Amino acid sequence: MIFDKVSALEKLCPDAKWAVSDDVIEWRDEEKEQPTDKQIKDKIVELQTEYDAKQYQRDRAESYPSIQEQLDMQYHDAVNGTTKWKDAIAKVKTDNPKPSE
């Protein structure tokens, strides 16, 4: 899994004092209660699910033409009355659809 105990603890207890060594949590915060293993595992699953749900965004980001290319397309579309920029963006969105919710 991409998200591990460190990511989960950062989300569950952002201001707490702790350390992880060899996958073992050393709780160093006397003022805050340490999350249970179940809370940590549940948070890991939640974070992984959120990450997986945004795969289409990462795929789109890699597929879009560079900003320079897009600006050039927009300029030429304005000058020539074409729709190359809109077509290119629409293709990326079609090829990498947003999942239905």
Phi, psi and omega per residue, in radians:
M1 nan 2.531 3.135
I2 -1.217 -0.712 -3.106
F3 -1.598 2.305 -3.093
D4 -2.138 -2.919 -3.101
K5 -1.038 -0.666 -3.115
V6 -1.066 -0.858 3.135
S7 -1.076 -0.738 -3.141
A8 -1.109 -0.795 3.140
L9 -1.139 -0.648 3.096
E10 -1.080 -0.608 3.116
K11 -1.400 -0.707 -3.108
L12 -1.267 -0.684 -3.033
C13 -2.411 1.206 -3.011
P14 -1.065 -0.474 -3.097
D15 -1.837 0.063 -3.083
A16 -1.364 2.819 3.111
K17 -1.853 2.101 -3.123
W18 -2.803 2.942 3.077
A19 -2.543 2.657 3.082
V20 -2.142 2.223 3.109
S21 -2.410 2.217 -3.107
D22 0.904 0.739 3.096
D23 1.150 0.298 3.101
V24 -1.979 2.289 -3.139
I25 -1.520 2.263 3.015
E26 -1.909 1.846 -3.096
W27 -1.395 2.186 -3.070
R28 -2.101 0.263 -3.081
D29 -1.964 1.961 -3.121
E30 -1.411 -0.290 -3.079
E31 -1.603 -0.393 -3.100
K32 -1.997 2.531 3.140
E33 -1.382 2.381 3.122
Q34 -1.261 2.331 3.081
P35 -1.125 2.627 3.112
T36 -1.324 2.864 3.077
D37 -1.032 -0.664 3.127
K38 -1.126 -0.751 3.116
Q39 -1.062 -0.713 -3.139
I40 -1.164 -0.822 3.129
K41 -1.080 -0.725 3.119
D42 -1.093 -0.707 3.138
K43 -1.172 -0.680 3.100
I44 -1.051 -0.803 3.126
V45 -1.082 -0.757 3.129
E46 -1.069 -0.812 -3.133
L47 -1.142 -0.689 3.121
Q48 -1.140 -0.711 3.124
T49 -1.091 -0.766 3.099
E50 -1.085 -0.745 3.133
Y51 -1.095 -0.846 -3.121
D52 -1.071 -0.640 -3.114
A53 -1.163 -0.324 -3.114
K54 -1.803 0.288 3.125
Q55 -1.023 -0.669 -3.134
Y56 -1.042 -0.590 3.128
Q57 -1.161 -0.737 3.118
R58 -1.166 -0.676 3.105
D59 -1.130 -0.742 3.118
R60 -1.107 -0.773 -3.097
A61 -0.993 -0.668 3.123
E62 -1.285 -0.450 -3.039
S63 -1.570 -0.439 -3.126
Y64 -1.097 2.517 2.990
P65 -1.099 2.756 3.118
S66 -1.056 2.803 3.107
I67 -1.008 -0.720 3.127
Q68 -1.053 -0.774 3.122
E69 -1.122 -0.704 3.140
Q70 -1.132 -0.729 3.117
L71 -1.116 -0.679 3.108
D72 -1.125 -0.753 3.098
M73 -1.047 -0.781 -3.117
Q74 -1.101 -0.710 3.109
Y75 -1.067 -0.873 -3.109
H76 -1.163 -0.581 3.052
D77 -1.092 -0.737 -3.139
A78 -1.155 -0.694 -3.117
V79 -1.290 -0.732 -3.007
N80 -1.732 -0.096 -3.112
G81 1.235 0.471 -3.133
T82 -1.730 3.104 -3.135
T83 -2.258 0.590 -3.090
K84 -1.053 -0.706 -3.128
W85 -1.133 -0.869 3.125
K86 -1.032 -0.705 3.139
D87 -1.129 -0.739 -3.131
A88 -1.125 -0.763 3.141
I89 -1.172 -0.737 3.119
A90 -1.070 -0.672 3.126
K91 -1.119 -0.754 3.114
V92 -1.066 -0.768 -3.138
K93 -1.164 -0.662 3.103
T94 -1.190 -0.726 -3.125
D95 -1.238 -0.408 -3.117
N96 -2.275 1.255 -3.034
P97 -1.201 2.596 3.029
K98 -1.277 2.291 -3.136
P99 -1.140 2.571 3.105
S100 -1.264 2.536 -3.084
E101 -1.756 nan nan
